[in-house]
Each structure stands twice: as structure tokens, then as C-alpha cells.
């Protein structure tokens, strides 16, 4: 076996140590170089926000009972914050990202599950002030709540 391998993605011959080890493959390394694999993964997560959310949830150690589609959750919850009832757009053009956060009624850190039943949409101020409390604890706490502005 040579000490180099041509990456089929970038078509550049590279040393074997620039490929991730995969013992089950005949040459012992991944089919593409680490750099091309990194770029492919970055594009995948950039183009699929639901996959990004699921990956982050898994990293936190949460059990995923079902994949949560933010757009579907927004529709299911009527497009309003669970806690202060302010209207939340699906997309915030100004910030170029979702106009709401996904919150867990029972936090993952407290044994809650990642499911449609336990997930709600909320504005950032409410989600931040709720922190790792349950909804009931948050409503009964003396912490300042997010203010809803009316014009």
C-alpha cells in the first residue's frame, strides 16, 4: 500500500494521515480527505437547520424521541410564544435566521424528552429567562419575565 491516496472529491494526492482512519476499508482510511469531508459536513448542516438542531441536541446528551422540524413546530404552535403570546415570524429577515427559539417545557437537563409534545416555540427573552426551569417553576418564580411590547 502506498503512502499517498488521491481524494476523489478534490482530486489531489495526499498523504494517508490526511484521511480519517476507517479499519473496515481495505486501505484503512476514509474515501475522501478530512478537509473535503469537513466541507461536505459544513454544507450539509448549513443547508439543513433541522439536522443541525438534532446534532446539537445529541451532543447535549439528550435522547431524541423524534426529529423536530422547526417549521412544523412553528405551525403546530400557532406562531406565538408559549410564554408571552407575542407573534413570532418563522424567519427574521433582519437577523437572517429563525425568528424564534425551540424550548422544552420540561428541560432536557431535568429529564425532559426531545419530542413535539415537550417542545414549544418561544421568543429569546422568555427562553433565556426560563433557563432550566419547568414552565410551572418559571411562571411561579420571582425572576423578571420578558416584557411584551405593544404598539
C-alpha positions in Angstrom: 0.0 0.0 0.0 1.4 3.4 -1.0 1.8 6.3 1.4 -0.5 8.5 -0.6 -4.0 8.4 -1.8 -5.9 10.6 -4.3 -9.1 12.1 -2.8 -11.9 11.6 -5.4 -13.5 14.9 -4.3 -10.7 17.4 -4.7 -8.6 15.0 -6.9 -5.4 15.8 -5.1 -3.0 13.1 -4.0 -2.5 13.4 -0.2 -0.6 11.6 2.5 -2.6 8.9 4.2 -2.5 10.8 7.5 -4.8 13.4 5.9 -7.6 10.8 5.7 -9.6 9.6 8.7 -8.9 6.0 9.8 -11.6 3.5 8.9 -10.3 0.0 9.8 -13.1 -1.7 7.8 -12.0 -0.3 4.5 -9.4 -2.2 2.5 -6.9 0.7 2.6 -7.7 1.5 6.2 -8.7 5.1 5.6 -11.8 7.1 4.6 -12.8 7.5 1.0 -12.2 11.3 1.0 -9.7 13.5 2.7 -10.5 15.2 6.0 -10.7 18.6 4.5 -13.3 17.6 1.9 -15.2 15.7 4.5 -15.3 18.8 6.7 -16.5 21.0 3.9 -19.2 18.5 2.9 -20.4 18.2 6.5 -20.4 22.0 6.9 -22.5 22.5 3.8 -24.9 19.7 4.9 -25.6 21.4 8.3 -25.7 24.9 6.8 -28.5 23.7 4.3 -30.5 21.7 6.8 -31.2 23.5 10.1 -33.2 20.6 11.5 -30.2 18.4 11.2 -28.1 21.0 13.0 -30.6 21.2 15.8 -30.7 17.4 16.2 -26.9 17.2 16.2 -26.6 19.8 18.9 -29.3 18.1 20.9 -27.5 14.8 20.7 -24.2 16.5 21.8 -26.0 17.7 24.9 -26.7 14.1 25.8 -30.5 14.3 25.1 -32.5 11.3 23.9 -34.1 12.2 20.7 -37.6 10.6 20.6 -38.4 12.1 17.2 -36.8 14.6 14.9 -38.3 18.1 15.4 -38.9 20.2 12.2 -38.8 23.8 13.4 -41.2 24.9 10.6 -43.7 22.2 11.5 -43.4 23.1 15.2 -44.0 26.8 14.4 -47.2 25.8 12.5 -48.3 23.4 15.3 -47.9 26.1 18.0 -49.7 28.8 16.0 -46.7 31.0 15.6 -46.8 32.6 19.0 -44.5 32.4 22.0 -45.7 29.8 24.5 -45.0 32.1 27.4 -45.8 35.7 26.5 -48.0 35.1 23.4 -46.2 37.5 21.2 -46.4 36.7 17.4 -43.2 35.1 16.1 -42.4 35.1 12.4 -40.8 31.9 11.1 -37.9 33.8 9.5 -36.3 37.0 10.8 -35.0 38.8 7.7 -33.0 41.3 9.7 -31.0 38.7 11.6 -31.2 36.2 8.7 -32.2 33.3 10.9 -35.3 31.8 12.6 -37.4 34.3 14.4 -38.0 32.0 17.4 -36.3 29.5 19.7 -37.3 25.9 20.3 -37.8 25.4 24.1 -38.5 22.3 26.1 -41.4 22.6 28.6 -39.5 20.1 30.8 -35.8 20.9 30.2 -33.6 18.1 28.8 -31.3 18.6 31.8 -34.3 17.7 34.0 -35.3 14.5 32.2 -37.5 16.1 29.5 -37.5 14.4 26.1 -36.9 15.9 22.7 -40.4 15.4 21.2 -43.2 17.5 19.7 -45.2 17.0 22.9 -42.4 18.6 25.0 -41.2 21.2 22.6 -42.7 24.7 22.1 -41.7 27.9 20.4 -40.7 30.9 22.4 -39.1 34.3 22.0 -35.5 34.7 23.0 -36.2 36.8 26.1 -38.7 34.3 27.5 -36.5 31.3 26.7 -33.5 32.9 28.3 -35.3 33.9 31.5 -36.9 30.4 31.8 -33.4 28.8 31.6 -33.5 25.3 33.0 -36.8 25.7 34.9 -40.0 23.9 34.0 -42.8 26.0 32.7 -44.6 25.9 36.1 -41.4 26.9 38.0 -40.8 29.7 35.6 -44.3 31.1 36.0 -44.1 30.9 39.8 -40.6 32.3 40.1 -39.8 35.9 41.1 -37.4 36.3 38.2 -38.2 39.2 35.9 -40.1 38.0 32.9 -39.7 39.1 29.3 -41.8 42.1 28.5 -44.2 42.2 25.7 -44.2 45.5 23.8 -47.5 46.7 22.4 -47.6 49.5 19.9 
